[in-house]
Amino acid sequence: MDDKPRTPVLDDISKRIIELLQEDGRRPYAEIGRAVGLSEAAARQRVQRLVEAGVMQIVAVTDPRQLGFSSMAMLGVRVSGDPRVVAEAIAAIPEIAYVVVTLGSFDILAEAICESDEDLLDLIATRVRAIEGVSSTESFLYAGLHKDLYNWGTR
């Protein structure tokens, strides 16, 4: 039996609900329902099912720098062995916000969000590089954030 998670099939109503919430995550269920032709209760249930299925999350997106996290970087990680195992270990680190396994010159890309450069150095030197299988890292310190949107819609 195949253990791979199945991608849920989304109908046009679910896709439109997602797009509406990408525009405004606080949009009332009544307004969502009117926009897609459902009752308020049906819209609420549809949103809950999408959240429970892992299709979407409803969260507040913040600017880390305005919250005191002045040191952000993308880490390129090369590994020996299975990169998925190392990716899981990196993902368990609280200061890591984003982890992907890649098929390029790095095996893993991870976004680190820290309060200071000293904290970032400690994260890389003593925690990321200490993970079994990490062979090298390269850090790309963020100098400025120019675009960070989550309203790219559905297909």
ABEGO torsion letter per residue (X at the ends): XBABBBBBBBBAAAAAAAAAAAABAABBAAAAAAAAGBBAAAAAAAAAAAAAAGABBBBBBBBAAAAGBABBBBBBBBBBEBAAAAAAAAAABAABABBBBBABABABBBBBBBABAAAAAAAAAAAAAABBGBABBBBBBBABBABBBAAAEBX
